[in-house]
Structures are given as C-alpha cells and as structure tokens.
Amino acid sequence: MDLQSLKYFKRVAELNSISKAAREFQVVQSAVSTQIKSLEYELGTDLFDRTNNKIELNEKGKVLYKYANRILVLVKDSKKELADANQYDSTTLTISVETIPLLLPHLIQGFNQKYQDIKIKLMQYQKDFDMENMESDIMIYFSENPVEEETAITVYQENILLAVSKENPLANKKTVTWAELENERFINRSSLSELAAVMQIHLDGVNFHPDISVISDYPPLINSLIASNMGIAFLPKLSWLYYDNSNIVLLEIEDFSINRYINITWRKEAYVSKAMKQFIAYTKRFFEEVV
C-alpha cells in the first residue's frame, strides 16, 4: 500500500468513477484501475460494489476511506510543518470554495500579489464530504448564521436583495412589495444550489411563489439575464458588486430581510501553517474593506 494508490482510491470513492479520477490525475484509466485492484488484492477484500458500469464504496471500502483520509492529511500536515520549520518561502495552499465565484478572483489575485511565493490550488467543495475528510487547507463557504468557532470564523455579512434591470419599472423604486412582484418573471437557481434552498424556505414563510422563467446556477449568466431585462432574481450583494454592471439595480422588499454569512474554516486537527495564517488574516482584511 502506497500513498499514490490511496490518493487514487480516495478520489474514486468520492467521484464514484474511475474515469473521472483518471482525468483529474491526468493518467490513463487503466493506471487507476490497476492501483485499486492492487489495493484490494493486498487487503484481501473488495472495496467497491461494481454493478452496471457503476462503482460505489462498500462497507469495507468505507473503513479504508476513513483511514486513507487520515493518512493523506497527516502526510500533508507533516510536510507543511517541516516546511515552516525549515523556513521555506515557497509553499502550496489548497483552498476549497463553495461561494463568492465573482469575488474569488479578486481575493486570490490580491493575495498572490502580496505573497508571491505561495501557490494557490483551488478546489470545488464537495458537499458529500465534510471538511475533516478533505485534503484542503482552508474552505470558504456560506451559512445562514454567523459562526465563531476555534477553527471557523465569519468574515462577512452579506445582504441578499432583489436585482432588476435598469429598464424594469421597478428600478425607479427604493423598495417594493410582494404584490408588485406577482407578475414578474424570476430567474432562479436549481435545486442543487444551497442558496436556492435557503431562499425557498424564506419565500414559503411569506407565502410567495415566484413565476420562474429561467433556471441557472452560473452567476455571470444570471447577472447578464437580469441586466438585459430577461427576468429578476434574488442576488447576493457581492455578486452584484463584483459583476460591476450599471444596468442592474438592487432593491429591498418591504418588511423582508435576509442575509447570509461568508466564512472560512479549516480542519480541527490540522497543522495551521504560516501560509494558512497569512491567508486567513488577508481574507479578514479583504472583507473588512468591501463596501
């Protein structure tokens, strides 16, 4: 059993796909498949259920997955601590992100300009696996409530407002009522979006059922559709601010307010490297300067 085979095993387990894992590692599919089979031979047991071209962890595979995560994380932490002890300037920081898609390039670019020797590796957060099971150093995510924990902090409270085109008659108002929105076409995120799920709870609470004309999870497209008056949408303030389109106007709804909180977190047992501390401090300052 070696580290590379555990890395292959981990990603196959998370993706339920040998081919997808092979593409991530930029190797041929047979290389991943051979490593998985070698692991199963060494351990004397199947680790996956294979049916109809599908592959999923079985109960024995879940046992190895638990330990593989610990092993890989400990190896990474040891490298970080040794790098700090040896005062290496160059290091890699792995960041998982599940929010702020339009703001993120500005955050990363500013950090890179200040700390040019730190390489950033970005990963899309995988919702089926919590932070403790991931190799990421830091995760950026949003929540409905602020957090204040030993390994998690809230860095920004963000308003979610109603976004309309400048051409929409509603744009001339400062606030609108639910009655004024009855005949409006809405652009909504899909059921895969956590923001959409949060909004649905609040809309059900006021018994408002929007007329959905477009469904999209791609922020630039959502903003473009709003700007061209193809519909209106609930939009986090930062998605509007960093899209920087004067054709979009943000409005408040009378007697209705909703916020979300942007947070950064790291593993409870993680070695907090110098690079991590620098990124956390920089991110806090970055959001303090956001209008």
PEQUINOR-V127617 format. One record per residue. N is the residue number from 1. PHI is phi in whole degrees, -180 to 180 (NA if undefined). Layout:
n=<N:N>
phi=<PHI:PHI>
//
This chain:
n=<1:2:3:4:5:6:7:8:9:10:11:12:13:14:15:16:17:18:19:20:21:22:23:24:25:26:27:28:29:30:31:32:33:34:35:36:37:38:39:40:41:42:43:44:45:46:47:48:49:50:51:52:53:54:55:56:57:58:59:60:61:62:63:64:65:66:67:68:69:70:71:72:73:74:75:76:77:78:79:80:81:82:83:84:85:86:87:88:89:90:91:92:93:94:95:96:97:98:99:100:101:102:103:104:105:106:107:108:109:110:111:112:113:114:115:116:117:118:119:120:121:122:123:124:125:126:127:128:129:130:131:132:133:134:135:136:137:138:139:140:141:142:143:144:145:146:147:148:149:150:151:152:153:154:155:156:157:158:159:160:161:162:163:164:165:166:167:168:169:170:171:172:173:174:175:176:177:178:179:180:181:182:183:184:185:186:187:188:189:190:191:192:193:194:195:196:197:198:199:200:201:202:203:204:205:206:207:208:209:210:211:212:213:214:215:216:217:218:219:220:221:222:223:224:225:226:227:228:229:230:231:232:233:234:235:236:237:238:239:240:241:242:243:244:245:246:247:248:249:250:251:252:253:254:255:256:257:258:259:260:261:262:263:264:265:266:267:268:269:270:271:272:273:274:275:276:277:278:279:280:281:282:283:284:285:286:287:288:289:290:291>
phi=<NA:-125:-64:-65:-66:-68:-64:-61:-58:-60:-72:-61:-62:-79:-96:54:-161:-73:-65:-67:-63:-61:-65:-62:-86:58:-130:-73:-60:-64:-66:-69:-60:-64:-65:-65:-64:-65:-62:-64:-66:-64:-88:71:-159:-72:-106:-130:-93:-117:-143:49:63:-111:-135:-139:-59:-95:-63:-70:-63:-65:-65:-65:-58:-59:-76:-61:-59:-62:-62:-66:-67:-65:-63:-65:-63:-64:-66:-65:-67:-67:-63:-66:-63:-88:58:-71:-82:-91:-155:-116:-115:-99:-123:-95:-133:-129:-156:43:-63:-83:-83:-54:-58:-68:-63:-68:-62:-63:-65:-63:-67:-82:-124:-70:-86:-96:-88:-104:-115:-100:-132:-78:-64:-102:-68:-81:-132:-80:-58:-66:-102:-113:-88:-66:-78:-140:-126:-109:-149:-119:-144:-78:-130:-67:-120:-149:-126:-64:-122:-156:-139:-87:-111:-162:-102:-115:-77:-108:-122:-91:-104:-133:-71:-61:-81:-73:-55:-66:-64:-82:-99:-91:-136:-131:-107:-62:-62:-72:-100:-58:-102:-85:-88:-108:-102:-125:-83:-77:-67:-79:-85:-69:-64:-62:-65:-64:-63:-61:-61:-70:-69:-62:-66:-107:58:-112:-123:-67:-85:-85:-108:-140:-122:-155:-110:-99:-52:-60:-68:-57:-65:-65:-66:-63:-60:-89:65:-89:162:-116:-157:-80:-133:-61:-56:-69:-66:-78:-62:-89:-80:56:-123:-71:-84:-109:-118:-100:-126:-99:-104:-57:58:-145:-143:-144:-125:-135:-123:-96:-130:-123:-144:-147:-65:-63:-100:-72:-79:-87:-75:-60:-64:-63:-61:-67:-69:-61:-64:-66:-64:-61:-66:-57:-74:-65:-94:-70:-65>
//
